[in-house]
Amino acid sequence: MSETLFLKRYWVTLLALLVAASLWFAHSLAFAPLAAHYRKQLIAAGELGASLDPRLAAAPLPPRVTQLFVTNSVTASDAERLSQSGFFATDLVRRVSGTAVAAGLDVAASQPGPATHTGMSVEVRAELRLQGKYTQIVHLLDALAHEGTFYRIEGLSLAPLPKGGVEAELKLARMLLKRGTVSP
C-alpha cells in the first residue's frame, strides 16, 4: 500500500527522471561520436598551423573546411620528396586526364610542370591539350570545381576544330598545404 501511495505522490518526479535519463542516453548515443570526430578535426587542423583554439580565434573552422585542408595537405618532408620524384606532377596529369575522359573529352597531349615550394605549401603545374565539345569542357571545369582539391586555372584557350568541336589548352596548378609548418 505504501508503494502505490509513493507512486501517486511522486509520479511526476519519476517521469521527469525517466525523460532526463532517456535524453541523456540519446545524446550520448547520437552526439558523442560527432563530438569526438570534431575534436579529431581540430587536432588535425592544428597540425596545419591553423589557430582553432576558441580562446585565440573568433570562431573555429567548420569540420568540412578542416577536412578539406587535411585532405589537401602533406607533411613537409613528403612534399619535398614527392615533388623531387615528380610524383605530384604526374599525379596531377593523371587526375585531370581521368576527369577529362570521364567528361567525354580526348586528351591529345599532356605535360607535367614544375613544383614550386613556399613556406607553407607546394604548387604543382600541368598543361593539357583536350579535344571535344564546348559543353564537355564546361563539364570538366565543373567536375574539377566539385572535386574538393585546390586547383587554380592559370590559362584556358579554346580554338575551333575543322570538323567541329573545340581544342582546349588548359594550364592549371594544384596547391597542397605542408603539415607541421606554422605561419610566422
CNS distance restraints for C-alpha pairs under 8 A (distance, minus, plus):
assign (resid   1 and name CA) (resid   5 and name CA) 6.44 0.50 0.50
assign (resid   2 and name CA) (resid   6 and name CA) 6.05 0.50 0.50
assign (resid   3 and name CA) (resid   7 and name CA) 6.16 0.50 0.50
assign (resid   4 and name CA) (resid   8 and name CA) 6.05 0.50 0.50
assign (resid   5 and name CA) (resid   9 and name CA) 6.10 0.50 0.50
assign (resid   6 and name CA) (resid  10 and name CA) 6.05 0.50 0.50
assign (resid   6 and name CA) (resid  11 and name CA) 7.97 0.50 0.50
assign (resid   7 and name CA) (resid  11 and name CA) 5.18 0.50 0.50
assign (resid  10 and name CA) (resid  14 and name CA) 6.25 0.50 0.50
assign (resid  11 and name CA) (resid  15 and name CA) 6.04 0.50 0.50
assign (resid  12 and name CA) (resid  16 and name CA) 6.17 0.50 0.50
assign (resid  13 and name CA) (resid  17 and name CA) 6.24 0.50 0.50
assign (resid  14 and name CA) (resid  18 and name CA) 6.17 0.50 0.50
assign (resid  15 and name CA) (resid  19 and name CA) 6.15 0.50 0.50
assign (resid  16 and name CA) (resid  20 and name CA) 6.08 0.50 0.50
assign (resid  17 and name CA) (resid  21 and name CA) 6.06 0.50 0.50
assign (resid  18 and name CA) (resid  22 and name CA) 6.18 0.50 0.50
assign (resid  19 and name CA) (resid  23 and name CA) 6.15 0.50 0.50
assign (resid  20 and name CA) (resid  24 and name CA) 6.11 0.50 0.50
assign (resid  21 and name CA) (resid  25 and name CA) 6.14 0.50 0.50
assign (resid  22 and name CA) (resid  26 and name CA) 6.13 0.50 0.50
assign (resid  23 and name CA) (resid  27 and name CA) 6.01 0.50 0.50
assign (resid  24 and name CA) (resid  28 and name CA) 6.10 0.50 0.50
assign (resid  25 and name CA) (resid  29 and name CA) 6.08 0.50 0.50
assign (resid  26 and name CA) (resid  30 and name CA) 5.90 0.50 0.50
assign (resid  27 and name CA) (resid  31 and name CA) 5.37 0.50 0.50
assign (resid  27 and name CA) (resid  32 and name CA) 6.96 0.50 0.50
assign (resid  28 and name CA) (resid  32 and name CA) 5.12 0.50 0.50
assign (resid  29 and name CA) (resid  33 and name CA) 7.52 0.50 0.50
assign (resid  30 and name CA) (resid  34 and name CA) 7.44 0.50 0.50
assign (resid  31 and name CA) (resid  35 and name CA) 6.15 0.50 0.50
assign (resid  32 and name CA) (resid  36 and name CA) 6.21 0.50 0.50
assign (resid  33 and name CA) (resid  37 and name CA) 6.16 0.50 0.50
assign (resid  34 and name CA) (resid  38 and name CA) 6.14 0.50 0.50
assign (resid  35 and name CA) (resid  39 and name CA) 6.23 0.50 0.50
assign (resid  36 and name CA) (resid  40 and name CA) 6.36 0.50 0.50
assign (resid  37 and name CA) (resid  41 and name CA) 6.31 0.50 0.50
assign (resid  38 and name CA) (resid  42 and name CA) 6.29 0.50 0.50
assign (resid  38 and name CA) (resid  63 and name CA) 6.36 0.50 0.50
assign (resid  39 and name CA) (resid  43 and name CA) 6.34 0.50 0.50
assign (resid  40 and name CA) (resid  44 and name CA) 6.21 0.50 0.50
assign (resid  41 and name CA) (resid  45 and name CA) 6.08 0.50 0.50
assign (resid  41 and name CA) (resid  63 and name CA) 6.34 0.50 0.50
assign (resid  41 and name CA) (resid  66 and name CA) 6.23 0.50 0.50
assign (resid  41 and name CA) (resid  67 and name CA) 6.78 0.50 0.50
assign (resid  42 and name CA) (resid  46 and name CA) 6.13 0.50 0.50
assign (resid  42 and name CA) (resid  52 and name CA) 6.69 0.50 0.50
assign (resid  42 and name CA) (resid  63 and name CA) 7.90 0.50 0.50
assign (resid  42 and name CA) (resid  66 and name CA) 7.38 0.50 0.50
assign (resid  43 and name CA) (resid  47 and name CA) 6.55 0.50 0.50
assign (resid  44 and name CA) (resid  48 and name CA) 6.86 0.50 0.50
assign (resid  44 and name CA) (resid  66 and name CA) 7.75 0.50 0.50
assign (resid  44 and name CA) (resid  70 and name CA) 6.79 0.50 0.50
assign (resid  45 and name CA) (resid  49 and name CA) 6.75 0.50 0.50
assign (resid  45 and name CA) (resid  50 and name CA) 5.70 0.50 0.50
assign (resid  45 and name CA) (resid  52 and name CA) 7.45 0.50 0.50
assign (resid  45 and name CA) (resid  66 and name CA) 5.90 0.50 0.50
assign (resid  45 and name CA) (resid  69 and name CA) 7.39 0.50 0.50
assign (resid  45 and name CA) (resid  70 and name CA) 6.90 0.50 0.50
assign (resid  46 and name CA) (resid  50 and name CA) 5.18 0.50 0.50
assign (resid  46 and name CA) (resid  51 and name CA) 6.44 0.50 0.50
assign (resid  46 and name CA) (resid  52 and name CA) 6.80 0.50 0.50
assign (resid  47 and name CA) (resid 179 and name CA) 5.82 0.50 0.50
assign (resid  47 and name CA) (resid 180 and name CA) 5.21 0.50 0.50
assign (resid  47 and name CA) (resid 181 and name CA) 7.56 0.50 0.50
assign (resid  48 and name CA) (resid  69 and name CA) 7.94 0.50 0.50
assign (resid  48 and name CA) (resid  70 and name CA) 7.70 0.50 0.50
assign (resid  48 and name CA) (resid 177 and name CA) 7.58 0.50 0.50
assign (resid  48 and name CA) (resid 178 and name CA) 6.93 0.50 0.50
assign (resid  48 and name CA) (resid 179 and name CA) 4.65 0.50 0.50
assign (resid  48 and name CA) (resid 180 and name CA) 5.64 0.50 0.50
assign (resid  48 and name CA) (resid 181 and name CA) 6.35 0.50 0.50
assign (resid  48 and name CA) (resid 182 and name CA) 7.03 0.50 0.50
assign (resid  49 and name CA) (resid 179 and name CA) 7.50 0.50 0.50
assign (resid  49 and name CA) (resid 180 and name CA) 6.75 0.50 0.50
assign (resid  49 and name CA) (resid 181 and name CA) 6.01 0.50 0.50
assign (resid  49 and name CA) (resid 182 and name CA) 4.53 0.50 0.50
assign (resid  49 and name CA) (resid 183 and name CA) 6.49 0.50 0.50
assign (resid  50 and name CA) (resid 182 and name CA) 7.80 0.50 0.50
assign (resid  51 and name CA) (resid  56 and name CA) 6.86 0.50 0.50
assign (resid  51 and name CA) (resid  57 and name CA) 6.59 0.50 0.50
assign (resid  51 and name CA) (resid  60 and name CA) 7.94 0.50 0.50
assign (resid  52 and name CA) (resid  56 and name CA) 7.11 0.50 0.50
assign (resid  52 and name CA) (resid  57 and name CA) 6.17 0.50 0.50
assign (resid  52 and name CA) (resid  59 and name CA) 7.48 0.50 0.50
assign (resid  52 and name CA) (resid  60 and name CA) 4.90 0.50 0.50
assign (resid  52 and name CA) (resid  61 and name CA) 6.91 0.50 0.50
assign (resid  53 and name CA) (resid  57 and name CA) 6.17 0.50 0.50
assign (resid  53 and name CA) (resid  60 and name CA) 6.98 0.50 0.50
assign (resid  54 and name CA) (resid  58 and name CA) 6.65 0.50 0.50
assign (resid  54 and name CA) (resid  59 and name CA) 6.12 0.50 0.50
assign (resid  54 and name CA) (resid  60 and name CA) 6.27 0.50 0.50
assign (resid  61 and name CA) (resid  65 and name CA) 6.35 0.50 0.50
assign (resid  61 and name CA) (resid  66 and name CA) 6.40 0.50 0.50
assign (resid  62 and name CA) (resid  66 and name CA) 6.43 0.50 0.50
assign (resid  63 and name CA) (resid  67 and name CA) 6.05 0.50 0.50
assign (resid  64 and name CA) (resid  68 and name CA) 6.16 0.50 0.50
assign (resid  65 and name CA) (resid  69 and name CA) 6.33 0.50 0.50
assign (resid  66 and name CA) (resid  70 and name CA) 6.22 0.50 0.50
assign (resid  67 and name CA) (resid  71 and name CA) 6.12 0.50 0.50
assign (resid  68 and name CA) (resid  72 and name CA) 6.26 0.50 0.50
assign (resid  68 and name CA) (resid 148 and name CA) 6.71 0.50 0.50
assign (resid  68 and name CA) (resid 149 and name CA) 7.77 0.50 0.50
assign (resid  69 and name CA) (resid  73 and name CA) 6.32 0.50 0.50
assign (resid  69 and name CA) (resid 177 and name CA) 7.44 0.50 0.50
assign (resid  72 and name CA) (resid 149 and name CA) 6.45 0.50 0.50
assign (resid  72 and name CA) (resid 150 and name CA) 7.13 0.50 0.50
assign (resid  72 and name CA) (resid 175 and name CA) 7.59 0.50 0.50
assign (resid  72 and name CA) (resid 176 and name CA) 5.22 0.50 0.50
assign (resid  72 and name CA) (resid 177 and name CA) 6.28 0.50 0.50
assign (resid  73 and name CA) (resid 176 and name CA) 4.97 0.50 0.50
assign (resid  73 and name CA) (resid 177 and name CA) 4.35 0.50 0.50
assign (resid  73 and name CA) (resid 178 and name CA) 5.58 0.50 0.50
assign (resid  73 and name CA) (resid 179 and name CA) 6.14 0.50 0.50
assign (resid  74 and name CA) (resid  78 and name CA) 6.25 0.50 0.50
assign (resid  74 and name CA) (resid  79 and name CA) 6.04 0.50 0.50
assign (resid  74 and name CA) (resid 176 and name CA) 6.81 0.50 0.50
assign (resid  74 and name CA) (resid 177 and name CA) 6.34 0.50 0.50
assign (resid  74 and name CA) (resid 178 and name CA) 5.23 0.50 0.50
assign (resid  74 and name CA) (resid 179 and name CA) 5.59 0.50 0.50
assign (resid  75 and name CA) (resid  79 and name CA) 6.10 0.50 0.50
assign (resid  75 and name CA) (resid 178 and name CA) 5.30 0.50 0.50
assign (resid  75 and name CA) (resid 179 and name CA) 4.55 0.50 0.50
assign (resid  75 and name CA) (resid 180 and name CA) 6.46 0.50 0.50
assign (resid  76 and name CA) (resid  80 and name CA) 6.43 0.50 0.50
assign (resid  76 and name CA) (resid 178 and name CA) 5.04 0.50 0.50
assign (resid  76 and name CA) (resid 179 and name CA) 6.02 0.50 0.50
assign (resid  76 and name CA) (resid 180 and name CA) 6.80 0.50 0.50
assign (resid  76 and name CA) (resid 181 and name CA) 7.41 0.50 0.50
assign (resid  77 and name CA) (resid  81 and name CA) 6.21 0.50 0.50
assign (resid  78 and name CA) (resid  82 and name CA) 5.73 0.50 0.50
assign (resid  79 and name CA) (resid  83 and name CA) 5.96 0.50 0.50
assign (resid  79 and name CA) (resid 122 and name CA) 6.92 0.50 0.50
assign (resid  79 and name CA) (resid 178 and name CA) 6.92 0.50 0.50
assign (resid  80 and name CA) (resid  84 and name CA) 6.16 0.50 0.50
assign (resid  81 and name CA) (resid  85 and name CA) 6.37 0.50 0.50
assign (resid  82 and name CA) (resid  86 and name CA) 6.28 0.50 0.50
assign (resid  82 and name CA) (resid  87 and name CA) 5.37 0.50 0.50
assign (resid  82 and name CA) (resid  88 and name CA) 6.26 0.50 0.50
assign (resid  83 and name CA) (resid  87 and name CA) 6.06 0.50 0.50
assign (resid  83 and name CA) (resid  88 and name CA) 5.63 0.50 0.50
assign (resid  83 and name CA) (resid  89 and name CA) 7.41 0.50 0.50
assign (resid  83 and name CA) (resid 115 and name CA) 6.20 0.50 0.50
assign (resid  86 and name CA) (resid  90 and name CA) 6.34 0.50 0.50
assign (resid  87 and name CA) (resid  91 and name CA) 5.85 0.50 0.50
assign (resid  88 and name CA) (resid  92 and name CA) 6.06 0.50 0.50
assign (resid  88 and name CA) (resid 115 and name CA) 7.86 0.50 0.50
assign (resid  88 and name CA) (resid 124 and name CA) 6.55 0.50 0.50
assign (resid  89 and name CA) (resid  93 and name CA) 6.39 0.50 0.50
assign (resid  89 and name CA) (resid 112 and name CA) 5.02 0.50 0.50
assign (resid  89 and name CA) (resid 113 and name CA) 6.13 0.50 0.50
assign (resid  89 and name CA) (resid 114 and name CA) 7.13 0.50 0.50
assign (resid  89 and name CA) (resid 115 and name CA) 7.28 0.50 0.50
assign (resid  89 and name CA) (resid 124 and name CA) 5.85 0.50 0.50
assign (resid  89 and name CA) (resid 125 and name CA) 6.56 0.50 0.50
assign (resid  89 and name CA) (resid 126 and name CA) 6.71 0.50 0.50
assign (resid  90 and name CA) (resid  94 and name CA) 6.07 0.50 0.50
assign (resid  90 and name CA) (resid 112 and name CA) 5.90 0.50 0.50
assign (resid  91 and name CA) (resid  95 and name CA) 6.03 0.50 0.50
assign (resid  92 and name CA) (resid  96 and name CA) 6.17 0.50 0.50
assign (resid  92 and name CA) (resid 112 and name CA) 7.59 0.50 0.50
assign (resid  92 and name CA) (resid 124 and name CA) 7.56 0.50 0.50
assign (resid  92 and name CA) (resid 125 and name CA) 7.69 0.50 0.50
assign (resid  92 and name CA) (resid 126 and name CA) 6.97 0.50 0.50
assign (resid  92 and name CA) (resid 174 and name CA) 7.31 0.50 0.50
assign (resid  93 and name CA) (resid  97 and name CA) 5.81 0.50 0.50
assign (resid  93 and name CA) (resid 110 and name CA) 6.84 0.50 0.50
assign (resid  93 and name CA) (resid 111 and name CA) 7.28 0.50 0.50
assign (resid  93 and name CA) (resid 112 and name CA) 6.25 0.50 0.50
assign (resid  93 and name CA) (resid 126 and name CA) 6.34 0.50 0.50
assign (resid  93 and name CA) (resid 127 and name CA) 7.92 0.50 0.50
assign (resid  93 and name CA) (resid 128 and name CA) 7.76 0.50 0.50
assign (resid  94 and name CA) (resid  98 and name CA) 6.00 0.50 0.50
assign (resid  95 and name CA) (resid  99 and name CA) 6.30 0.50 0.50
assign (resid  96 and name CA) (resid 100 and name CA) 6.04 0.50 0.50
assign (resid  96 and name CA) (resid 144 and name CA) 7.74 0.50 0.50
assign (resid  97 and name CA) (resid 101 and name CA) 6.12 0.50 0.50
assign (resid  97 and name CA) (resid 107 and name CA) 6.63 0.50 0.50
assign (resid  97 and name CA) (resid 128 and name CA) 7.97 0.50 0.50
assign (resid  98 and name CA) (resid 102 and name CA) 6.15 0.50 0.50
assign (resid  99 and name CA) (resid 103 and name CA) 6.25 0.50 0.50
assign (resid  99 and name CA) (resid 140 and name CA) 6.55 0.50 0.50
assign (resid  99 and name CA) (resid 143 and name CA) 7.16 0.50 0.50
assign (resid  99 and name CA) (resid 144 and name CA) 7.49 0.50 0.50
assign (resid 100 and name CA) (resid 104 and name CA) 6.49 0.50 0.50
assign (resid 100 and name CA) (resid 105 and name CA) 5.35 0.50 0.50
assign (resid 100 and name CA) (resid 106 and name CA) 7.30 0.50 0.50
assign (resid 100 and name CA) (resid 107 and name CA) 7.32 0.50 0.50
assign (resid 100 and name CA) (resid 130 and name CA) 7.91 0.50 0.50
assign (resid 100 and name CA) (resid 137 and name CA) 7.95 0.50 0.50
assign (resid 100 and name CA) (resid 140 and name CA) 5.67 0.50 0.50
assign (resid 101 and name CA) (resid 105 and name CA) 5.03 0.50 0.50
assign (resid 101 and name CA) (resid 106 and name CA) 6.22 0.50 0.50
assign (resid 101 and name CA) (resid 107 and name CA) 7.24 0.50 0.50
assign (resid 103 and name CA) (resid 136 and name CA) 5.69 0.50 0.50
assign (resid 103 and name CA) (resid 137 and name CA) 7.69 0.50 0.50
assign (resid 103 and name CA) (resid 139 and name CA) 6.14 0.50 0.50
assign (resid 103 and name CA) (resid 140 and name CA) 5.70 0.50 0.50
assign (resid 104 and name CA) (resid 132 and name CA) 7.20 0.50 0.50
assign (resid 104 and name CA) (resid 136 and name CA) 6.29 0.50 0.50
assign (resid 105 and name CA) (resid 130 and name CA) 6.36 0.50 0.50
assign (resid 105 and name CA) (resid 131 and name CA) 5.74 0.50 0.50
assign (resid 105 and name CA) (resid 132 and name CA) 4.97 0.50 0.50
assign (resid 105 and name CA) (resid 133 and name CA) 7.56 0.50 0.50
assign (resid 105 and name CA) (resid 136 and name CA) 6.45 0.50 0.50
assign (resid 105 and name CA) (resid 137 and name CA) 7.50 0.50 0.50
assign (resid 106 and name CA) (resid 130 and name CA) 5.59 0.50 0.50
assign (resid 106 and name CA) (resid 131 and name CA) 5.08 0.50 0.50
assign (resid 106 and name CA) (resid 132 and name CA) 6.33 0.50 0.50
assign (resid 107 and name CA) (resid 128 and name CA) 7.15 0.50 0.50
assign (resid 107 and name CA) (resid 129 and name CA) 6.14 0.50 0.50
assign (resid 107 and name CA) (resid 130 and name CA) 4.68 0.50 0.50
assign (resid 107 and name CA) (resid 131 and name CA) 6.51 0.50 0.50
assign (resid 108 and name CA) (resid 128 and name CA) 7.66 0.50 0.50
assign (resid 108 and name CA) (resid 129 and name CA) 5.42 0.50 0.50
assign (resid 108 and name CA) (resid 130 and name CA) 5.51 0.50 0.50
assign (resid 108 and name CA) (resid 131 and name CA) 6.72 0.50 0.50
assign (resid 109 and name CA) (resid 128 and name CA) 5.71 0.50 0.50
assign (resid 109 and name CA) (resid 129 and name CA) 5.04 0.50 0.50
assign (resid 109 and name CA) (resid 130 and name CA) 7.18 0.50 0.50
assign (resid 110 and name CA) (resid 126 and name CA) 7.42 0.50 0.50
assign (resid 110 and name CA) (resid 127 and name CA) 5.71 0.50 0.50
assign (resid 110 and name CA) (resid 128 and name CA) 4.28 0.50 0.50
assign (resid 110 and name CA) (resid 129 and name CA) 6.25 0.50 0.50
assign (resid 111 and name CA) (resid 126 and name CA) 5.73 0.50 0.50
assign (resid 111 and name CA) (resid 127 and name CA) 5.19 0.50 0.50
assign (resid 111 and name CA) (resid 128 and name CA) 6.35 0.50 0.50
assign (resid 112 and name CA) (resid 125 and name CA) 6.49 0.50 0.50
assign (resid 112 and name CA) (resid 126 and name CA) 4.43 0.50 0.50
assign (resid 112 and name CA) (resid 127 and name CA) 6.46 0.50 0.50
assign (resid 113 and name CA) (resid 124 and name CA) 6.67 0.50 0.50
assign (resid 113 and name CA) (resid 125 and name CA) 4.61 0.50 0.50
assign (resid 113 and name CA) (resid 126 and name CA) 4.65 0.50 0.50
assign (resid 113 and name CA) (resid 127 and name CA) 7.12 0.50 0.50
assign (resid 114 and name CA) (resid 124 and name CA) 6.02 0.50 0.50
assign (resid 114 and name CA) (resid 125 and name CA) 5.85 0.50 0.50
assign (resid 114 and name CA) (resid 126 and name CA) 7.82 0.50 0.50
assign (resid 115 and name CA) (resid 122 and name CA) 6.59 0.50 0.50
assign (resid 115 and name CA) (resid 123 and name CA) 5.46 0.50 0.50
assign (resid 115 and name CA) (resid 124 and name CA) 4.35 0.50 0.50
assign (resid 115 and name CA) (resid 125 and name CA) 6.51 0.50 0.50
assign (resid 116 and name CA) (resid 122 and name CA) 5.56 0.50 0.50
assign (resid 116 and name CA) (resid 123 and name CA) 5.06 0.50 0.50
assign (resid 116 and name CA) (resid 124 and name CA) 6.44 0.50 0.50
assign (resid 117 and name CA) (resid 121 and name CA) 6.06 0.50 0.50
assign (resid 117 and name CA) (resid 122 and name CA) 4.45 0.50 0.50
assign (resid 117 and name CA) (resid 123 and name CA) 6.47 0.50 0.50
assign (resid 118 and name CA) (resid 122 and name CA) 6.11 0.50 0.50
assign (resid 119 and name CA) (resid 181 and name CA) 7.55 0.50 0.50
assign (resid 120 and name CA) (resid 177 and name CA) 5.91 0.50 0.50
assign (resid 120 and name CA) (resid 178 and name CA) 5.18 0.50 0.50
assign (resid 120 and name CA) (resid 179 and name CA) 7.82 0.50 0.50
assign (resid 120 and name CA) (resid 181 and name CA) 6.08 0.50 0.50
assign (resid 120 and name CA) (resid 182 and name CA) 7.55 0.50 0.50
assign (resid 120 and name CA) (resid 183 and name CA) 7.32 0.50 0.50
assign (resid 121 and name CA) (resid 175 and name CA) 6.69 0.50 0.50
assign (resid 121 and name CA) (resid 176 and name CA) 5.55 0.50 0.50
assign (resid 121 and name CA) (resid 177 and name CA) 4.26 0.50 0.50
assign (resid 121 and name CA) (resid 178 and name CA) 5.09 0.50 0.50
assign (resid 122 and name CA) (resid 175 and name CA) 5.81 0.50 0.50
assign (resid 122 and name CA) (resid 176 and name CA) 5.35 0.50 0.50
assign (resid 122 and name CA) (resid 177 and name CA) 6.45 0.50 0.50
assign (resid 122 and name CA) (resid 178 and name CA) 7.20 0.50 0.50
assign (resid 123 and name CA) (resid 173 and name CA) 6.30 0.50 0.50
assign (resid 123 and name CA) (resid 174 and name CA) 5.52 0.50 0.50
assign (resid 123 and name CA) (resid 175 and name CA) 4.46 0.50 0.50
assign (resid 123 and name CA) (resid 176 and name CA) 6.39 0.50 0.50
assign (resid 124 and name CA) (resid 173 and name CA) 5.33 0.50 0.50
assign (resid 124 and name CA) (resid 174 and name CA) 5.26 0.50 0.50
assign (resid 124 and name CA) (resid 175 and name CA) 6.54 0.50 0.50
assign (resid 125 and name CA) (resid 171 and name CA) 7.37 0.50 0.50
assign (resid 125 and name CA) (resid 172 and name CA) 5.73 0.50 0.50
assign (resid 125 and name CA) (resid 173 and name CA) 4.21 0.50 0.50
assign (resid 125 and name CA) (resid 174 and name CA) 6.47 0.50 0.50
assign (resid 126 and name CA) (resid 171 and name CA) 5.94 0.50 0.50
assign (resid 126 and name CA) (resid 172 and name CA) 5.71 0.50 0.50
assign (resid 126 and name CA) (resid 173 and name CA) 6.42 0.50 0.50
assign (resid 127 and name CA) (resid 169 and name CA) 7.16 0.50 0.50
assign (resid 127 and name CA) (resid 170 and name CA) 5.64 0.50 0.50
assign (resid 127 and name CA) (resid 171 and name CA) 4.50 0.50 0.50
assign (resid 127 and name CA) (resid 172 and name CA) 6.54 0.50 0.50
assign (resid 128 and name CA) (resid 168 and name CA) 7.99 0.50 0.50
assign (resid 128 and name CA) (resid 169 and name CA) 5.86 0.50 0.50
assign (resid 128 and name CA) (resid 170 and name CA) 5.18 0.50 0.50
assign (resid 128 and name CA) (resid 171 and name CA) 6.58 0.50 0.50
assign (resid 129 and name CA) (resid 167 and name CA) 6.93 0.50 0.50
assign (resid 129 and name CA) (resid 168 and name CA) 5.62 0.50 0.50
assign (resid 129 and name CA) (resid 169 and name CA) 4.58 0.50 0.50
assign (resid 129 and name CA) (resid 170 and name CA) 6.28 0.50 0.50
assign (resid 130 and name CA) (resid 167 and name CA) 5.62 0.50 0.50
assign (resid 130 and name CA) (resid 168 and name CA) 5.05 0.50 0.50
assign (resid 130 and name CA) (resid 169 and name CA) 6.45 0.50 0.50
assign (resid 130 and name CA) (resid 170 and name CA) 7.66 0.50 0.50
assign (resid 131 and name CA) (resid 165 and name CA) 7.22 0.50 0.50
assign (resid 131 and name CA) (resid 166 and name CA) 5.81 0.50 0.50
assign (resid 131 and name CA) (resid 167 and name CA) 4.48 0.50 0.50
assign (resid 131 and name CA) (resid 168 and name CA) 6.27 0.50 0.50
assign (resid 132 and name CA) (resid 136 and name CA) 6.51 0.50 0.50
assign (resid 132 and name CA) (resid 137 and name CA) 7.36 0.50 0.50
assign (resid 132 and name CA) (resid 165 and name CA) 5.35 0.50 0.50
assign (resid 132 and name CA) (resid 166 and name CA) 5.62 0.50 0.50
assign (resid 132 and name CA) (resid 167 and name CA) 6.65 0.50 0.50
assign (resid 133 and name CA) (resid 137 and name CA) 6.64 0.50 0.50
assign (resid 133 and name CA) (resid 165 and name CA) 4.61 0.50 0.50
assign (resid 133 and name CA) (resid 166 and name CA) 5.73 0.50 0.50
assign (resid 134 and name CA) (resid 138 and name CA) 6.47 0.50 0.50
assign (resid 134 and name CA) (resid 165 and name CA) 6.70 0.50 0.50
assign (resid 134 and name CA) (resid 166 and name CA) 6.26 0.50 0.50
assign (resid 135 and name CA) (resid 139 and name CA) 6.17 0.50 0.50
assign (resid 136 and name CA) (resid 140 and name CA) 6.11 0.50 0.50
assign (resid 137 and name CA) (resid 141 and name CA) 6.33 0.50 0.50
assign (resid 137 and name CA) (resid 168 and name CA) 7.79 0.50 0.50
assign (resid 138 and name CA) (resid 142 and name CA) 6.15 0.50 0.50
assign (resid 139 and name CA) (resid 143 and name CA) 6.04 0.50 0.50
assign (resid 140 and name CA) (resid 144 and name CA) 6.18 0.50 0.50
assign (resid 141 and name CA) (resid 145 and name CA) 6.16 0.50 0.50
assign (resid 142 and name CA) (resid 146 and name CA) 6.34 0.50 0.50
assign (resid 143 and name CA) (resid 147 and name CA) 6.11 0.50 0.50
assign (resid 144 and name CA) (resid 148 and name CA) 7.88 0.50 0.50
assign (resid 144 and name CA) (resid 149 and name CA) 7.65 0.50 0.50
assign (resid 144 and name CA) (resid 151 and name CA) 7.57 0.50 0.50
assign (resid 145 and name CA) (resid 149 and name CA) 7.69 0.50 0.50
assign (resid 145 and name CA) (resid 151 and name CA) 7.71 0.50 0.50
assign (resid 149 and name CA) (resid 174 and name CA) 7.46 0.50 0.50
assign (resid 150 and name CA) (resid 174 and name CA) 5.59 0.50 0.50
assign (resid 150 and name CA) (resid 175 and name CA) 5.42 0.50 0.50
assign (resid 150 and name CA) (resid 176 and name CA) 7.27 0.50 0.50
assign (resid 151 and name CA) (resid 172 and name CA) 6.84 0.50 0.50
assign (resid 151 and name CA) (resid 173 and name CA) 5.62 0.50 0.50
assign (resid 151 and name CA) (resid 174 and name CA) 4.51 0.50 0.50
assign (resid 151 and name CA) (resid 175 and name CA) 6.50 0.50 0.50
assign (resid 152 and name CA) (resid 172 and name CA) 5.56 0.50 0.50
assign (resid 152 and name CA) (resid 173 and name CA) 5.14 0.50 0.50
assign (resid 152 and name CA) (resid 174 and name CA) 6.33 0.50 0.50
assign (resid 153 and name CA) (resid 170 and name CA) 7.52 0.50 0.50
assign (resid 153 and name CA) (resid 171 and name CA) 6.15 0.50 0.50
assign (resid 153 and name CA) (resid 172 and name CA) 4.41 0.50 0.50
assign (resid 153 and name CA) (resid 173 and name CA) 6.51 0.50 0.50
assign (resid 154 and name CA) (resid 170 and name CA) 7.86 0.50 0.50
assign (resid 154 and name CA) (resid 171 and name CA) 5.31 0.50 0.50
assign (resid 154 and name CA) (resid 172 and name CA) 5.07 0.50 0.50
assign (resid 154 and name CA) (resid 173 and name CA) 6.97 0.50 0.50
assign (resid 155 and name CA) (resid 169 and name CA) 7.57 0.50 0.50
assign (resid 155 and name CA) (resid 170 and name CA) 5.81 0.50 0.50
assign (resid 155 and name CA) (resid 171 and name CA) 4.80 0.50 0.50
assign (resid 155 and name CA) (resid 172 and name CA) 6.76 0.50 0.50
assign (resid 156 and name CA) (resid 168 and name CA) 6.72 0.50 0.50
assign (resid 156 and name CA) (resid 169 and name CA) 5.59 0.50 0.50
assign (resid 156 and name CA) (resid 170 and name CA) 4.73 0.50 0.50
assign (resid 156 and name CA) (resid 171 and name CA) 6.35 0.50 0.50
assign (resid 157 and name CA) (resid 168 and name CA) 5.55 0.50 0.50
assign (resid 157 and name CA) (resid 169 and name CA) 5.23 0.50 0.50
assign (resid 157 and name CA) (resid 170 and name CA) 6.83 0.50 0.50
assign (resid 158 and name CA) (resid 166 and name CA) 6.27 0.50 0.50
assign (resid 158 and name CA) (resid 167 and name CA) 5.65 0.50 0.50
assign (resid 158 and name CA) (resid 168 and name CA) 4.54 0.50 0.50
assign (resid 158 and name CA) (resid 169 and name CA) 6.61 0.50 0.50
assign (resid 159 and name CA) (resid 166 and name CA) 5.46 0.50 0.50
assign (resid 159 and name CA) (resid 167 and name CA) 5.20 0.50 0.50
assign (resid 159 and name CA) (resid 168 and name CA) 6.50 0.50 0.50
assign (resid 160 and name CA) (resid 164 and name CA) 6.73 0.50 0.50
assign (resid 160 and name CA) (resid 165 and name CA) 6.06 0.50 0.50
assign (resid 160 and name CA) (resid 166 and name CA) 4.39 0.50 0.50
assign (resid 160 and name CA) (resid 167 and name CA) 6.20 0.50 0.50
assign (resid 161 and name CA) (resid 165 and name CA) 5.57 0.50 0.50
assign (resid 161 and name CA) (resid 166 and name CA) 5.21 0.50 0.50
assign (resid 161 and name CA) (resid 167 and name CA) 6.36 0.50 0.50
